[in-house]
Amino acid sequence: MTENKNETAAPAKNSEESFADLLNASFRTAARINVGEVAEGKVISIAKDNIFLDLGTRAEGMIDREECERQGQLTVKAGDTVQVLVTSFRDGIFLCTAKLRQSGRSDWRQAKDSPSLAMLREAFAAHIPVEGRVKAVNKGGFEVQVMGQKAFCPISQIEKRFCQNPDIHLDQTYSFLISQYEEDGRNIVIGRKELLQAEDKEKARLLWQGLELKQVREGTVTSVHDYGAFVDIGGIEGLLHISEISHQKIQSAQEALQPGQKLKVAILKLDQEANKISLSLKALLADPWTIVGDKLEVGAEFAGKVVHMKPFGAFIELFPGVTGLLHISRLGADRRLNHPKEILEIDATVNVRILAFDAERKTLSLTMEEPEEDFSSELARLKERQDQDLKTGSGTMAALLDSVILEK
């Protein structure tokens, strides 16, 4: 029986040893790595854009694939060991870099006291972006932790334009450029404005390649002025002039548009050298001249609204987007006028008649004068009767004229 007890005890002892080994392995796996530290990483997988590393921790490490490429060819394979610097921790993954180490510009092993400062100093010299997390809002800017070191980002450098709400950046992780590295790393100034502008420039370069005249684009109004509005069509701003906002006459673009508004616009002009784009909203709207064209004819009378006045006349809107000129000489006044405002007012309703129009050029000539009486039909009848009387030899011209008048 004793022999049997020994036989059953042996597996228990082995189990205890196995459990101890697993526990120790678990502690080793849970070893901590701090941001800013140098670590050895074993390549476990290679993806399209990234290389994943076993850092001996529960969380994996990751570096950009391009850091391990030369002339488009990979310099590492699964199982290789890479020395990296841990730059940040995000979404359960340690973000690392081997770029500066591989460039030969510095040796992290010579900076055992603070390898992160060595990296930051080299990033400053090489103008290479670093990643940092916004920790606090201070007077004039932000406190940012970069590779375990404290840095300062001026408020003017956190966005492309003026920062209206600094609090929205708290606890956010961004890429920064180091603009100042002094006092052995005790004074580090960073910013992301240059990076954002560079991103916009690259987006603009790619966008210009796909732009064409008459192309329709989705846009966002960025600013509105009296003369028009600027619209962002995906990284490039174009001018939407006031004359291209609507078929109707408007005095200011602020009447029709506001910042942040989404709209579709057509491209009218492109000048890449001058970096200028002219846009149109009106080109995508139905042409009112086409809609009301069959209503326009010489002699037709309308009630129109005075929308604009000049010394030479007034502009009368007959339909939304259809406006004609009422010349100062056609105001029907019994005296000489120096300006239409002597008898007209803006937004007043007046009765006008069409004198002439050109549908192709979209012009209307209007008048407020009473129409002249047309005697053409009476004269035709008079001539006809005169011819008949001459044939019969009776009647005089005066008698014929009197008979026509009496008939009327």
C-alpha positions, 0 to 999 in steps of 0.5 A: 500500500505504501508503494501505491501511496508513493506512486500517487504522491509523485504526480502531485509533486510534479503538478506542484512544480508545473504550477510553480513554473506556470506561475513564474512564467506568468510573472515574467510575461507580466513584466512591465515596460514603461514608455520611454524605455528601450526593449528587445522585441521578437518579430512574431508577425509581419502585416502590410503596414506594421510589424508586431513584436513580442516584448516579453509582456502581455501586450504586444509591441508594434512598429511601422513596417517601413522602419525595417525596409530598405529599398522596398525590401524587408530586413527582418523576418519572423523570429528576428530580434529588434531593439526598439524604443517604446514611444506610447501605449494605445489600445492595448499595444505598445507603439515603438520605433526603431527608426533613429536607432537604425539611422546610426545617428545615436546609440541608445545604449550610450544613454542608459540614464534616459534613453527617451531624452536621447531619442527626443534630442535626435527627433528634434535634430532630425525633425522627426514626429514624436507621439505624445498624450495631452495631460493638462491645460495650462496658461497659454498651452498644454502639458504633454507627456512624450516618451515619459517626458514633460513637454509644452505645446503652445495653444497656437500649435495644437490646431491649424487655426485658433483653438476655441475649446482647449478642453477637447484635447485633454487625454488625446494622443497626437503626433508632434514636432519638437520645435525647441529642446533646451536645458538637457531636456528640461525645456521641450516645446512641441507643436502639431500645426506644421504636421496638420498643414503638411497633411492638408498640403498632401491631401490638396496635391492628391485632390488637384489631380482629380479635379475637373471643370463642371465637376460636382463636389460635396463641400463645407462652408468655412467662412462667409463674407459680403462678397461670397463664401469659401467652401472646403471641397475635401482639403482645398478651399474654393470661392463661391462668389455671391453672383454664383449662390443663387439666380435671385439677386442677394445683397450679401452671401450671409443672407443665404449661407453660414459657416459649417453648412454642407452643400454641393457645388460645381467647379467653374474655374481651376488655376492650380498655379495660383491655387484658386478655384471658383465654385458655383451653387447656382449652376446646380439650380433650375434656371428660372428663365426656362421655367417662366420662358413661355410667360414672357412676351412683348406687351405682357404686363406684370406686377414686379418688385423693385430690387435695385436702383441705379441712376440710369434705372431700376431693376424689377424682379418679375419672378424669382431669378428673372429681373428686367431693367426699367430705364429712367426714361420709361418710368412714366413720369411727366417730368425729367428725373435724375434718379429712379428713387425720386418716385420708386422705393426698394421692395415696392411693387410696380406694374410694368410691361415688357418692351423687349426681351432676349431669352438667350442673353436673359435680358428684359426691357420694361416700361411703366408708360401707358401703351400707345394707341394702335391705329394700324387696323383703322388705317388699313380699313381706311385704305381699303375703302379709299381704294374702293371709292376711287374705283367708283369715283365717289367720296373724298378723303375727308369724308372717308376719314370721318366715316372711319372715326364715326364707326369707332 
